[in-house]
């Protein structure tokens, strides 16, 4: 009985080993294919991560320059924003303690004229009128002084008068 079983056991073992070797070869080929696909996928993921990083850097740059863009856009005035510019001139005057009046405004007829011209009068004490002149220069708009006169008046409340003609250079047509 042992001999009969051993005759049957040897071919069965050989068939089992051959089947096992074939299964291992089949599994090795499948793993090799998945390994190739996974390396391609890792490469694509690395490319996508690099692109995402570049996009984040670009988004951060855009966010960082947004304030600068707003400041630059605010520096240029068009016809609709001219009233806001005049109100800014008057607000700066109130902040330093001078009474500002717009005597006249000449709008630019064409781009050759560069921008509108404003005739302002500021009344107050000397230091306030002089400080107003300095603050006009520091406004976020590009202006050119065509005339600056600071005269002493006989008035008790406002002993000094500043007469300004300014041209707004940062004007959009």
C-alpha positions in Angstrom: 0.0 0.0 0.0 2.9 2.3 0.7 4.3 1.5 -2.7 1.0 2.1 -4.4 0.7 5.5 -2.7 4.3 6.4 -3.4 3.8 5.7 -7.2 0.9 8.1 -7.2 2.5 10.6 -4.9 5.5 11.3 -7.1 3.5 12.3 -10.3 1.1 14.3 -8.1 4.0 16.1 -6.5 5.6 16.9 -9.8 2.2 18.2 -11.2 1.7 20.2 -8.1 5.2 21.7 -8.3 4.8 22.5 -12.0 1.4 24.2 -11.2 3.0 26.1 -8.3 5.9 27.3 -10.5 3.4 28.4 -13.2 1.4 30.3 -10.6 4.5 32.0 -9.3 5.6 33.0 -12.8 2.1 34.3 -13.5 2.1 36.3 -10.2 5.6 37.6 -11.0 4.4 38.9 -14.4 1.4 40.6 -12.9 3.5 42.2 -10.2 6.1 43.3 -12.8 3.3 44.9 -14.9 1.8 46.7 -11.8 5.3 47.8 -10.8 5.7 49.5 -14.2 2.3 51.1 -14.0 3.0 52.3 -10.4 6.3 53.9 -11.4 4.5 55.7 -14.2 1.8 56.8 -11.8 4.5 58.0 -9.3 6.1 60.0 -12.1 2.7 61.6 -13.0 2.0 62.3 -9.3 5.4 64.0 -9.0 4.6 66.1 -12.1 1.1 67.0 -10.7 2.6 67.9 -7.3 5.1 70.1 -9.0 2.4 71.8 -11.0 0.3 72.3 -7.9 3.2 73.8 -6.1 3.8 76.2 -9.0 0.1 77.2 -8.9 0.3 77.8 -5.2 3.3 80.0 -5.7 1.5 81.9 -8.4 -1.6 82.3 -6.3 0.5 83.6 -3.4 2.2 86.1 -5.8 -1.2 87.3 -7.0 -2.4 87.7 -3.5 0.7 89.5 -2.5 0.5 91.9 -5.4 -3.3 92.5 -5.0 -2.7 95.4 -2.6 -0.1 96.9 -4.8 -2.5 96.6 -7.8 -5.2 98.4 -5.8 -2.8 101.2 -4.8 -1.8 101.6 -8.4 -5.4 101.6 -9.7 -6.3 104.1 -7.0 -3.6 106.5 -8.2 -5.3 106.9 -11.5 -8.4 108.9 -11.7 -11.1 109.2 -14.4 -13.9 111.6 -14.9 -16.2 109.7 -12.5 -13.6 109.7 -9.6 -12.7 113.4 -9.9 -15.2 114.4 -7.2 -13.5 111.8 -4.8 -10.2 113.4 -5.6 -11.5 116.9 -4.7 -13.0 115.5 -1.5 -9.6 114.0 -0.7 -8.0 117.4 -1.1 -10.6 118.9 1.2 -10.3 116.1 3.8 -6.5 116.6 4.0 -7.1 120.3 4.6 -9.5 119.5 7.4 -7.0 117.1 8.9 -4.3 119.8 9.2 -6.7 122.6 10.2 -7.1 124.7 7.1 -10.2 125.7 5.3 -9.9 124.5 1.6 -12.0 125.9 -1.2 -11.9 124.9 -4.8 -11.9 128.2 -6.7 -12.1 126.6 -10.2 -11.6 123.4 -12.1 -10.6 123.1 -15.7 -11.2 119.7 -17.2 -8.7 118.5 -19.7 -10.3 118.4 -23.2 -7.9 115.9 -24.7 -5.1 113.6 -23.7 -2.6 116.3 -24.9 -3.7 118.4 -21.9 -2.5 115.6 -19.6 -5.2 116.1 -16.9 -7.5 118.6 -15.2 -6.2 121.7 -13.5 -7.6 122.8 -10.1 -7.3 126.2 -8.4 -7.4 125.8 -4.6 -7.4 128.2 -1.8 -6.4 127.2 1.7 -6.8 129.5 4.7 -5.4 129.0 8.2 -2.3 129.6 10.3 1.1 129.5 8.6 2.1 126.0 9.8 -1.2 124.5 8.8 -1.1 126.1 5.3 2.6 125.0 4.8 1.8 121.5 6.1 -1.1 121.3 3.7 1.3 122.1 0.9 3.5 119.2 2.0 0.6 116.8 2.3 -0.6 117.6 -1.2 2.7 116.3 -2.5 2.3 113.1 -0.5 -1.2 112.2 -1.8 -1.3 108.9 -3.7 -2.0 110.8 -7.0 0.5 112.2 -9.4 0.1 116.0 -9.4 2.2 118.9 -10.5 2.1 122.3 -8.9 1.7 125.0 -11.4 1.5 127.7 -8.8 2.0 128.0 -5.1 1.5 131.3 -3.3 1.4 131.7 0.5 0.4 135.2 1.6 -0.3 136.8 4.9 -3.8 138.2 5.1 -5.1 140.5 7.8 -7.8 138.1 8.9 -7.7 137.1 12.6 -9.2 133.6 12.2 -7.1 132.6 9.2 -4.0 134.9 9.0 -2.4 133.0 6.1 -3.7 132.1 2.7 -2.3 129.5 0.3 -3.2 129.8 -3.3 -2.5 126.6 -5.4 -2.9 125.6 -9.0 -2.4 121.9 -9.4 -2.5 119.7 -12.4 -3.6 116.1 -12.0 -1.2 114.0 -14.1 -2.5 110.6 -13.2 -5.8 111.1 -15.1 -7.4 108.6 -17.4 -9.4 109.7 -20.4 
